[in-house]
Amino acid sequence: MSALTMHTTQYGSETVGSPPQILSPLVGLTEVPEGEPVHLELRVAPPGDLQIQWSKDGQPLSAGSRFNTSCERGLISLDVIYTFPEDSGMYTCVIVNPFGMVKAEPIVVNVIPEIEPGQDQIDAQWAAMHEAAAVPIREYDRDQRSRPTSIPQFAQQPVISSSDVLEGEPIRIEAQLVPTSDATLQVEWLHDGQPVGTGSRFNAVVDRGLVALEIGYCLAGDSGHYVCVASNALGEQKSNPVELRCTPEERIVTKSILDEASINHLRQLEEFGEEHSHHLEEEKQGIPPTFTGTIEPASVHVNEDDAVSFVIPVDCGNGDRVTVEWRRDNEVVKTGSRITGKLELGLASLKIHYTQPTDAGAYTCHVTTEYGHADSQPAQLQCEVSGSIIAASQLPGDKEKGLQAIEAIEAYLHAPRGEAFVEDGPSEAPHILNDLQPVGDIEEGMSVHFEVQIEPAGDPTLTVDW
């Protein structure tokens, strides 16, 4: 098998005539489990025209599909795709170019082999297989032992704790069955030939031959005959019936639990309350509402969009249902976000937050209760209409001077212009003050800066070509 050798060529190397140098030592994983990959790498310079030879334990590394090598821009690497124990050893790399060679410091790679299963592990696996095979046999033996030998029999017929109960009381019915070790035994309770309903009130018990039915609280519908049915794989057996009689309670209690003296006392209190309420109704006389003053202001003159308020004192009497209504020229004023009205602490008020010309007119207030109504004297509102188009100047300060300044600016802007401005040409030919300076020898890839100083500096027609 041929040795693992790699040859690279790169034109235009950075350094001409120098042997290769190792910039970073050989590094990588030094200990891996068998089958895991290994990656080794180092960096050298210059990167061009290199020959790379990998070796293990002093012998050239044989080429194969498991090994991948690369060299790109001075980065040299070796990849072992998957490892075997025989890949353990000391790895190094020799780099050669036309001007010399260099050898990397070796690195030790240890491949940990997979552990072969020992005798203890083999014995444990055999024991697990034997246990898995024995499970069906044990289940078959258990099924054979649990198979019933006869149909169930009642060693004791069902007995009820109380045959006559009141609605809401608990009862218990229990019986005794044989054989007690029958794993296939099934027990069902019947009420008048129908299965007993399930729910929180019912609890069926089956424990070592003892069977019982518990009813937490009885209802009238639980009355009837109860039978226990026991069955297994060989047949079934029914018990003797037991009877339950549940007496229902009255749904609506019509009989008082108070004695006669207490009933008479309550009757006297009720009669006194009725007489007292009649006296109060007779004594209460309706008082109609009245106005204790006039609308303020009685007359008001405002400009459009101004706010205005009307207030009048009111005595509502002893009525419980009070209604306040404002009218303009005998038309009801509709309230909203612009016009609001309220009655508070004996004062009825109407506020117009911003007036309009249509708000002008005579305003009156009307208060109504279940005992009558009252009407106030009118108050006048006059609204001055504002102009829709503002013709007067809105300039602050002296308006005349402001207008004159604006007219002067407009006259200047509209004045005729002279000939267009023509920029003068250059006054002299350009000449170089400081010429280009040599930069000497530089390496490939380095930056270079050239500069030159020219006059005149303020010539807008000046052009420069390199």
NUBAVO-260999 format. One record per residue: z, y negated, x of N, C-alpha, C in turn. Coordinates in steps of 0.02 Angstrom, whole numbers, plus 50000, padded with zeros to 5 digits. Each point is the difference from the previous one (the first is absolute). Example, Ala and Ser with C-alpha at 12.3 -4.5 7.8 and 13.67 -1.06 7.14 Angstrom:
<pts>
503905028450660500004994149955500004994050045/499644994749982500034994150042500374994549961/
</pts>
This chain:
<pts>
500005005950043500004994149957500004993850045/499624995249984499934994050042500634995849997/500104996050053500584995650002499894994049955/500584997149976499974994349954499934993650042/499364997750009499844994150040499614995149956/500154993550009499684994949959499734994650046/499374997949988499674994850040499804994249955/500204993950018499834994049961499654995050045/499544996249971499644994750036500034993749959/500204994550032500044993549966499694994750046/499494996849977499674995050040500374993449997/499964996550055500324993450002500755000750001/500295003750047500735000850002500324993550019/500654999549983500374993750012500094998750075/500155005650039500134999150071499495004250039/499674997150046499485003450038500295002350066/499925006750013500205002750065500725001650007/500375001649946500715001650005500125006949971/500455003950030500165006749973500394999349935/500035005449960500374999749937500754999250011/500334996549954500724999050002500305001949933/500595003150002500355002049938500434994249976/499844997549940500384994449972500625002449963/499955005649965500595002949965500015007550014/500585002950013500045007150020499815004649942/499935006350017499835005249952500605001249954/499904999349933500545000949952499755004449943/500485002749961499845004249942500605004349982/499915004249948500545004549979500115005250054/500635001150017500175004850052500255006649973/500185000349935500255006349971499775000349927/499625005249984499735000849933500065007349979/500065001449934499995007049977499305002850006/499975006650002499365003450004499574998349939/499364998450012499544998249946499944992649989/500464995850026499974992849991499544996950052/499694994149987499554996850049500404996350054/499644998750057500284996250056499504994650018/500254993950012499584994350020500284997050064/499584999750053500194996950064499514994350013/500264994550029499554994350013500284995950058/499544996350034500174995250051499464994750002/500144994350032499524994550003499864998450073/499334999050017499784998650068499544993950000/499884997450060499534994550010499695000950070/499374998150009499524997749950499745005849958/499744998649940499825005549955499315003050013/499574997150041499305002150005499895005550052/499505004549988499765005150046500575004450026/500355003449953500585004150018499855007349988/500315004350042499985007249990500725002449993/500155003349943500695002049984500055007550003/500515002550034500125007250005500735001449980/500095003949945500675002049977500175006750031/500645000950017500235006450030500695001749973/500155006649999500655002549978500265004850053/500604998550024500325004050053499555000550061/499654994450017499574999850059499325003049992/499855002949942499355003149988499614995749950/499344999350010499604996149952500085002949930/500054995549953500095002049930499335002449972/500005006149973499395003049974499784996549936/499354999349992499734996949940500055004849941/500084997449941500055004149940500014995749938/499955003349942499984996349936500674996949984/500555002550032500664997349985500134993550037/499594998350050500134994350043499484994549986/500254993949992499574994149992500214994850050/499524997350038500144994650048499594993949981/500274994250020499644993749987500184995050053/499544995250011500114994550047499634993949971/500394995249978499704994149967500374993850023/499634995650036500274993650024500645001050041/499995005050043500575001150044500555004349971/499965002149937500505004349969499755007250002/500355004250040499825007050009500505004349962/499765004949960500455004049959499775007249999/500485004549988499895007249992500365002149936/499645003449954500295002549938499925007649998/500575003449990499995007249988500105000949925/499495002549964500005000149927500585004249974/500085006050025500585004249983500195004050062/500645001050010500265002650063500225007249994/499985003450058500265006850009500544999750054/500445005150003500524999950053499704999550070/499395002950012499714999750067499764993050018/500014995249952499824993150015500564996250035/500605003050005500554996850035499844999350074/500194994550031499884999050070500004992750019/499784998650062500004993250028499284997449998/499894994649962499344997149991499944993750042/499404999150029499854993950038499264998449992/499814994250026499314997749992499794996650065/499385001550023499714997050060499414995649978/500014993650021499484995249982499634998050063/499335000749999499584998750058499444995249981/499864995150045499404995849993499674999550069/499434996750007499654999950065500404997050056/500564996749986500374996450052500685003250015/500165005549967500645003250014500245004249942/500625002350005500295004349948500744998449994/500295002249944500724999349990500235005849956/500605002350011500285005749962500624997749963/500025001649936500574998049958500605004350014/500604997249989500625003850006500005005549947/500165006250019499975005649952500544999349946/499875003049944500465000249943500065007249977/500625002149983500145006949981499975000549923/499625004849976499955001449928500285006949988/500465000549952500335006349983499835001849927/499675005649990499825002449933500515005349980/500384998749946500525004749977499685005449958/500035006350021499675005449961500385001449935/499625002649950500315002049937500465006050011/500575000049965500495005350007499805006049957/499935005750032499845006149962500615002149959/499895002449938500575002149959500385005850032/500684999350002500425005250029500165005549950/500405004950024500175005749957500434997849941/500454995050011500434997749945499584996949945/499494996150019499584996949949499605005249962/499765005150036499625005349967500455003749951/500635001550021500475003449955500144995849938/500064993350008500144995749943499415000049951/499385000150027499425000249957499965006549961/500175005650034499995006549965500545000149946/500584997050013500544999949950499804995949939/499664994350011499774996049944499495003649958/499545003750033499505003949963500335005549959/500515003350030500355005449964500384997249940/500304994150009500374996949944499534998249943/499414997250017499534998249948499755006249962/499915005550036499775006149967500545003249957/500644998850017500555003149963500184996349936/499774993749993500184996149940499745003249936/499365002049995499775003349938500385006349984/500205003750052500375006349988500684998549969/500354994950027500664998349972499934997449929/499484995949987499914997649932499865005749951/499615004950022499865005849957500655003849986/500415001150052500645003549990500454996149952/500024993450007500424996049956499755000449928/499334999849991499735000649932500175006849970/499975005250041500165006749973500735000449979/500454997050041500715000249984500164995849938/499614994449990500164995549944499665002149935/499595005150001499685002249938500535002749952/499974997949935500515002449953499925007449985/500575003149984499995007149982500055001149925/500184994749962500055000649927499934993149970/499884999949933499974993649966500704997049997/500054993349996500674996949998500385001849936/500665000650007500445001749943500554994749996/500234998749938500544995149990500675003750004/500354998950056500685002850006500474996349954/499864993949984500394996049953499524995749959/500045000649934499574996149956500194992650003/499534995649982500144992850004500604998049958/500414995650028500604997349967499954992450002/500114996749943499964992749996500704997150003/500074994450033500664996950008500274997549933/499584997549956500214997749934499395000149954/500065003449944499445000649953499924993749958/500554996749983499984993949959500214994150042/499544995450011500144994150042499754993849963/500274994350021499764993649975499444997450044/499604995849971499454997150039500274996250060/499705001450059500224996850062500455004350042/500255005749974500455004350039499595005150040/500265002450059499645004950041500175007149977/499555004850016500135007149988499735004050060/500235006450004499785004550054499935007049970/499425003250013499875006949980499895004050064/500375005650010499935003950061500005007449983/499675003950046499965007349993499995003050070/500045006950004500025003650063499445005150000/499595000250055499435004550006500115004850058/499705005949995499965004950055499285002550003/499745001850060500334999650065500044992750025/500494998850042500114993150025499564998350059/499705005150034499604998750061499265000349987/499794999049938499295000249983499674993450018/499575000150052499694993750023499444997849954/499755004649957499454998249955500244998049931/500654999349991500294998549934499804993049978/499784999449936499844993649969500384999549935/500294994049987500424998949941499714994249961/499965000849933499754994849956500444999749938/500154994049977500414999049940499554997749943/500115002949940499624998349941500454996949948/499754994849967500354996749945499595000949936/500255004349956499645001849938499305002550017/499955004250052499375003150019499564995850045/500194993850014499604995550042500374998650066/499634999450055500344998550064500414993649995/500585000250030500444994150001499664994450040/500014994049972499694994450034500354998250065/499624997250045500284997950064500194992749997/500454997950042500214993050001500684999550033/500254993950001500654998850032500585003049961/499905001549935500555002849960500095007550012/499495003450024500015007350006500045002050074/500405005350013500075002650068500075007649995/499515003750029500025007350000500255002450067/500465005050000500325002650060499865007450005/499795002450060499925007150016500315001050068/500555003950003500375000850063500335006850001/499715004750040500295006650012500165003749935/499534999949955500095003549937500294995749945/500284994250015500274995549950499444995249977/499885000049935499504995449972500364995649949/499814993649998500344995349955499514994549980/500124997249941499644994249975500514994649983/499924994150031500464994549988499624994349966/500294997249946499734994149966500504994450010/499784994750035500464994650018500294996549940/499604998649950500254997149937499535002249945/500295002449946499615003049946499744994749952/499425001549970499724996049946499935004549939/499884996849943499955003949938499425005050004/499474998450036499445004550006500135006150043/500575000250036500165005850042500305005749959/500164999049937500285005349958499495005649993/500255006350001499565005849992500265005950039/499575005250008500185006250035499684999950069/500415002150050499785000150070499995007250024/499465002050036499905006750026499804999450073/500295004550043499825000250071499525005850010/499434998750034499505005150015499985000950076/500175006250024499995001750071499435004850012/499604998950053499425004250015499925000850074/499705005750021499795001250069499345003749999/499825003050057499355003350005499955006249956/500575002849976499985006149961500054998749925/500204994149978500054998649929500474994249986/500184999149936500444994649979500525002449951/500544996049995500555001749955500244993649966/500105000249933500244994349962500735001149983/500394994550000500715000349983500094999249925/500625000949978500174998549931500014992549991/499814997549941500004992849989500704997249990/500094993850020500624996349986499804993749962/500444997949953499844994449957500384993850021/499654994349997500304993550014499904995549940/500564996949978499974995449944500264993250024/499564995149997500174993250024500014995349941/500584996849988500094995449943499804993050023/499514996949966499794993350022500504994749981/500034994750039500424994249985499614995149957/500374995449967499674994949959499634995150045/499384998549982499614995350040500224992949988/500164998249937500224993349983500715000549973/500484996750032500705000249979500094994649946/500145002249938500104995449944500734998949983/500445004150026500704999549985500364995950053/500384995149980500354995750047500595003850030/500134998550063500575003050034500624995649996/499934994049968500574995549992500415002049939/500644998150002500425001349941499884994749946/500305001049942499884995649942500234992950013/500574999250035500274993350014499524996050044/499705003250051499544996550045499374998049962/499775004349955499404998449962500124993949955/500604999849966500154994349957500054993650040/500285000350060500064994050042499314997450020/499545004450019499324997950017499654996949940/500115002949940499694997349941500234992949986/500674998650010500264993349989499694995050050/499925002250063499704995550050499284998349982/499625004949977499314998849981499954995249940/500465000849950499994995549942500174992950020/500494999350045500194993350023499424996750038/499645003850040499444997250037499444997749955/499875003849946499484998049953500194993649963/500644999449977500224994049966499984993950046/500215001050064500004994550048499294997550014/499525004650005499314998050014499714996149941/500195002149938499764996349941500274992950000/500654999250018500304993350003499654995750052/499845002950058499674996250052499314997649978/499635004449964499344998049976500054994449949/500545000449957500074994849950500204993450031/500455000450053500254993950031499454996550041/499535003850031499494997050043499494996449958/499914993550014499504995949966499484997750050/499375000349979499464998250046499984992650014/499934998150064499944993050022499304999250029/499584995949971499324999250025499994996050066/499465000550038499954996350063499874992649988/500214995850048499894992749997499864997450069/499684994250003499884996550064500544994750007/500344999850056500524995150013499744993950038/499364999550010499704994350035499255000149988/499664995650037499274999449994499685002550065/499345000949996499635002450059499994994650053/500165001850061499984995450057499475002650049/499554995650023499914993049979499624999749934/500134994549963499674999249935499264998450008/499814996950056499304998550013499905000050075/499455002950023499885000650072499254999350012/499834996550056499304999050019499925002750071/499555004950009499925003250065499265000350017/499875001250065499315001150023499845007549996/499375001449999499785007049998500275003750062/500235006249989500295004550051500734998450015/500304994849968500714998750009500415004949957/500645001050019500455004349961500414995849952/500185002949942500404996549950500445005149965/500614997749979500485004449966500294996349940/500115003849945500344997549940500645004149990/500574996549984500645003449990500324997149937/500335004649959500354997849940500615004549991/500604997149983500605004149987499965003349932/500235006449995499955004049940500685003249986/500205000149935500585003949976499715005549956/500035006250023499685005649965500425002649942/500604997249987500435002449946500295006850018/500095004349948500285006750013499475005549989/499374998250005499485005049993499945004450062/499785006249990499915004750055499285000450023/499534998449957499295000550017499714992950002/499954997350061499794993150012499285000050027/499584995849971499314999350023499864992650011/499744998350060499834993150019499244999550006/499724994949969499274999250000499834992650012/499544998850046499764993250015499294999349971/499884994049972499344998649970499734993450027/499344999850005499644993850020499524998449943/500124994249968499604997949942499975005649948/500625003049987500095005349950499655006650018/499765000650063499715006250024500495003250049/500105006649993500475003550044499764999750072/500464998150046499844999750071500045007050029/499465002450030500005006650032500284999450071/500515003950013500324999850066499665005150046/500094998850065499715004350051500234997750068/499575001250052500194997950067499994992450008/499594996549960499964992650005500514996649956/500155002849942500474997149952500555005249987/500634998250012500575004549991500524996749956/500335003949958500544997549958500605004650003/500614997349989500605004050001500554996649960/500515004049982500604997749965500605002350041/500384995350027500545001850045500574994949995/500615002549986500604995949997499924994349950/499715001549942499934995049948499454994950011/499565001150047499454995450014499345003949994/499554997449957499335002749995499544995650041/499585003150042499584996250045499295002850000/499534995450015499295001850007499754996550063/499705003950047499754997250062499265001650008/499614994650014499295000750016499944998750075/499835005250039500024999550073499454995450026/499415000049970499494995150017499604998649936/499974993549984499724998049935499244999650003/499715000649941499294999249990499894995049943/499414997049995499884995149946500115002949931/499895006549991500105003149934500735000749982/500474998950047500715000549986500274993849964/499624994749996500254993849968500105001249925/500544996949972500145000649929500734999249985/500205001549937500694999549977500325007050003/500575000650035500345006450010500635000249957/500115005549965500615001149960500285006950015/500665000749990500365006350012500255002749933/499945006749990500215003249938500435006050017/500625000249971500485005450012500125003549934/499975006850000500085004049939500505005550013/500475001149951500465005850000499965003249931/500415005449992500025003349934500324995649946/500324994350021500334995649951499634993549988/499424999050031499624993949987499604997950061/499724993949998499614997450055500104992550006/499804997250058500074992850013499384997650036/499784993849984499414996950031500214993550034/499764998950061500184994050037499504994449987/500194993950023499554994349998499485000850056/499404997349991499475001050051500114995750062/499725002450055499974996250063499274999750022/499794994050026499314998950015499855001450074/499425003050013499765001350068499304997350006/499904995550051499344997450015499805002150070/499395002450008499765002550065499394996150021/500034996750059499454996150027499525004750037/499364999549981499505004450030499834997650070/499995004550049499804998450069499255000950007/499694996150046499285000550011499825006750032/499445002749979499785006350029499694999050068/499674994250012499694998550065500384994250031/500255000850061500394994950035499514995550038/499954993749977499544995350032500354995650051/500664999249995500374995750047500095003650066/500064996150054500095002850066500695003250006/500025005850033500635003550010500244999650073/499714995250039500204999450069500704997150005/500405002450047500674997150008499964993250036/500524995949992500044993650034499524994849970/499714995850044499544994849978499335003149983/499845000449936499395003349978499384996350023/500024993250001499414996150019499805001350073/500505000050045499855001450070499745007150009/500275004749963499765006850006499285000749979/499814996649945499305000349977499534996850050/500234994350030499584996750049499895004450062/500515003650021499935004450058499515005749985/500035002749940499545005449982499294997549997/499904993949973499324997249997499724998750070/500444997850047499764998850068499795006650033/500375005349989499825006550029499345002549972/499914999349934499385002249969499404995950025/500104993450010499464995950026499805002150070/500505001850041499855002250068499625006650000/500205004649955499685006549998499284999649976/499854995249956499334999349973499574994950038/500264997150053499624995150039499435003450036/499424996750010499435003150037500185001150073/499735005450029500145001850070499434997850045/500164998650063499494998350050499675006250026/499674999450058499675005750030500515005250021/499775006349999500445005550018500194999550074/500585002050015500264999950069499625005150042/499754997750056499655004550046500405000350064/500175006050018500415001050060499584998550062/500294996350048499664998550062499885006250041/499465000150040499865005650044500434999850063/499915005150043500405000150062499834994250046/500494997850038499904994450046499775002250069/500105006450017499815002550066499885007449997/499665002750051499885007250003500635003750020/500095006249978500615003750019499995001950073/500595000150031500065002350069500655004050007/500015004550049500555004750010500514997050047/500634999849979500544997650043500285005750042/500185005649969500285005850035499545005949987/499705002950054499525005449993500365006749993/499615005349986500275006849993500315002350066/500555003849996500345002650059499925007650002/499885002950060499935007350005500675003549985/499955006049971500615003749983500125005950047/499535001650044500095005450047499865006849969/500225005350036499895006949977500535001849948/499785003149947500475002349947499835007249983/500485003449969499905006949977499695000049931/499655005549987499685000849934500535000049945/499864996449948500464999649943500454994050002/500034996250056500424994150004499654994049969/500394995049978499734994049968499814994950053/499504995749983499754994850045499974993449962/500194994450032500004993449969499624995050044/499504996749969499624994750034500104993549962/500044994450037500064993549968499654994750042/499784994649965499654994550032500164993749962/500074994250033500154993649968499384995650002/499844997149939499384996149992500164993249971/499624994950019500024993349970499304998249978/499934995749948500554996849962500325004849950/500654999349991500375004649957499894998549926/499864993749981499934998249930499294999949975/499535003550033499305000049979499915005149944/499864998149937499935004949946499345003850004/499514997750041499365003550004499985004950058/500565000950035500025004250059499965007449980/499575003950034499965007249989500115003550067/500305006049999500175003850060499725007049992/499635002550050499745006850002500265003550061/500195006549992500225004150056499445004850018/
</pts>
